Amino acid sequence: MPENRCVQGIWSSPWLFILAASGSAVGLGNIWKFPYMVGENGGGAFLFVYLLCLLFVGLPVLIAEVALGRSVRANPIDTINDLHERRIIKKAWVFVPYLAGLAGFLILSFYSVIAGWALAFFERSLKGVFVGTDEYKTQSIFKGLIESPAEMLLWHSVFVVLVILAVGQSVTKGLAVLVKVLLPVLILMLIGLSIYSSLVGDVEQTLIFLFSWNWNQITPNVVLSAVGHAFFSLSIGMGGMFAYAAYMSKHMSIARACTIVVGIDSLVAILAGLVVLPLVFSLNIAIDSGPSLTFVSLPVAFGSLPGGQLVGAVFFLLLILAALTSAISMLELFVSWLHERFYVGRFKAALLLGIGVWFLGLVSLLSLNDWGDWTIFGYVFFDALDKFTSLILLPIVAILLSVLVALNLPRSMLENELITRNPKHFKWWYNVLKFFSIPIMLVITIIGWIGV
Ligand code: PHE
């Protein structure tokens, strides 16, 4: 492999991959999206299918993506090129990583608008706007933000600048340190808040909602949403995990690392559900009210909590940082490629991509207000992009990458890469991926598309 294709840097400890990958996985998807997805899709039915998807689709596909990412030790585009040049795979596969990078790029454009909401709420928390607030006031504060393109643009821009500055650095340096502090603090805070929510909120209704379901609630739409969200939440199918894996130590067990990442990701999502939903039920906020759910319910809790001004500010700060560590991974594929292949400085590459993200985000945020009349298949641009990436692009890339790994790479190469202590574990993963995850992804995606 020519020198210029080799990755720039390596995680100095095996744990750093787990931290960086968890940083990518844990983000707005867990704290903002998961509670409202559960709410919109019937509670227990969605949670049940979602957990199955994580275990039998998300985890095997994540392992496949990471194994592929570590195999050549280059950025995803050069990895696939290298495999093709060595005649291991056919030329047709070389377009897949571009699709993955595109998914990350598109997601970041609306993700940064939502991260902008968190910034706006952070500022309001600091100022004490939520002290003594109720659900009506927070609802109108949220609505006011959505109806103000100028304010959303300001915060969206701030977030894009933060992303450019962060991705401009080498990810093997500061990122893991940030996540190392961020994750435990975030988890502790969510545990604390969930205890508070269970004291002031309607915990009984939450538990019934989360853990009971009717089989007829499991519609094609619910199943497709669950798979799409599993991909989104685990950052699968957009090349971020693929790119991070290139920096991973060869001694680390991929299966173990990925299982830990899936565990942390699920824990954070469920905790977020246990924080948000009891409040939603006790405040009589509509459970299916969608993207506003977290942003409306939490400030009410902070507003009535002693020291809530500070607690709220700290919470939104953590949310912003979690979003940032996810956002970094969305650009990593193209940034590492431009850097390794064309010697473009990381900062320059990040700036170039960041400008594109900023423009697309501008369209997204305008579609929530001034351009709200313009719809694509009945969705405003913001929602259309969310649906297109989660329900179409991510499943397609995930299916392609899985087929590439399971059916095109030599089994011995994968065995060497996975180094499982027990050979049965390798067989288990390989067979589940080949005979279960891939067919099920195909079926769910196609039936979901027909049913949506
Ligand atoms: N997994 C992130 C979250 O849950 C979102 C993400 C999507 C991150 C795509 C990287 C790539 O918020």
Residues whose N, C-alpha, C, O or C-beta is under 5 A from the ligand:
A	BS01	LIG	S24 A25 V26 G27 L28 G29 N30 I107 F232 S233 L234 S235 M238 G240 S326 S329 M330
